[in-house]
Amino acid sequence: MTYQAAATQAGLSQATVDKWRQSDDDFAQKFNEAVDYAEAVLLSELRAQGRARDDWRSTAWILERRFPDRWGLKKEIDMNVTDKKADGQEMVLAMIAQATEALKAPATIDESEIDNDD
């Protein structure tokens, strides 16, 4: 859950928790340990679900988020400008529209890039 939700469940305000984290090193350490533990549990559950279904996507999901430069999905945007007489405003608006449309497209994994020899 969010830090706000956790604070509320404990009967505290988010501001109080933030203040304790900033002023009390022991509290901050225990808070961070709890967050890290929750992360480890969630990753373990995700991997277990992937293994149970014999599905590589849970591992790919972790790789994409942990190492986005190497494993993140790449989107290429091709910008085309046809009117060279404009002051630039229309060109920028057209580029923004093209980028927006490209980002709306669902991210897909190219199955040909997957090594199925594992």
N, C-alpha and C positions, 0 to 999 in steps of 0.2 A: 504494500500500500504506500501511498505518498507519505512524506514526513508530516504533512498537515493532518492526514487521517490518523496516523499513529499517535500524534500529540493529542488529538481529540479523544481517541480511544483511551488514552491514559489520563484524561481529565485535565489536560494542559493546553495552553495556547502555543501556537507555532513560535511566537516571539519568545516565550519562556524557554522553550527547548533550544532555540537559536542562541539565546543569552547564555544558557548553561554550557552549550558547546563551545562558545567563545571564551568563557571565563573559567571553566573547570576542565583542565587537561585530562583528568581521569574519566570524567563523564564523556568528553569528546572521544577518547580512545575506545571506551566501551560502546558508544554509539556507532562508531566506525566499524568496530568488530562485528556488531550485530548486523549492520548493512552488508558487510562482506560475507558473513555467514548465510544470510538470506540469498545473496547472489549465488553462492556455491550450491545451495539447495535447489534453487530454480534451474540452474544449468544442469545439475545432475538429473532432475526430473525430465527436462527437455531431452537430454541424451538418452535416458531410459525409454522414453516414449518413442524416440526415433529407432532405437534398437528393437523394441517390441514389434514395431511395424516393419522392420527391415527397410527403413527409409533414410536415405542419405541426406535429406533436406534439413533435418535438425542440425546436423553437423555443419552443413553449408551455411545455414542461418547464423550460427555462432561465428564461423570464420568471417562472414561478410561484416559482422558488427565489430568483432575484435580486431580484425586486420583489414579495414576498408580499402586501404591503398592497394593491397594485393588481391583481395578476394571480393571486394564490393562490386556490385553490378555497375557497369559503365553505360552511360547514355551519351550518345553522340548527337549533337544538334548541328544541322547544316543550315546556315543562314544565307539567304539569297537577297541581294539588293538589285533592283532593276532600274530605279529612278535615280540617276546620278545628279540631277539638277535640284533636288530638294534641299532644304536647309538642314536636314538631318533629323528633324523631329519625327516625320512620318517613318523614316527608316528605323529609328529606335523603337517606335511603337510596333512596327511590323516584326522586328526582331523579338520583342517581348512577347507578342502574340504567338510567334513560332515556338519560342522556348516554352511558353505555357502549355501549348498543345503537346509538345514532345514530352513534357514532364507528366502530363495526364495519362499518357499511354502506360499500360501495365508493364512492370518490369518482368522480363522473361529471361530464362536461362537457356542458352543455346545448347541443346542436348548433344550436339556434335563435339562440344568442348569437354564433355564428361568422360573421364577415363573409366570404362566399365570392366577393366581387367582386374580390379581389386577383389 
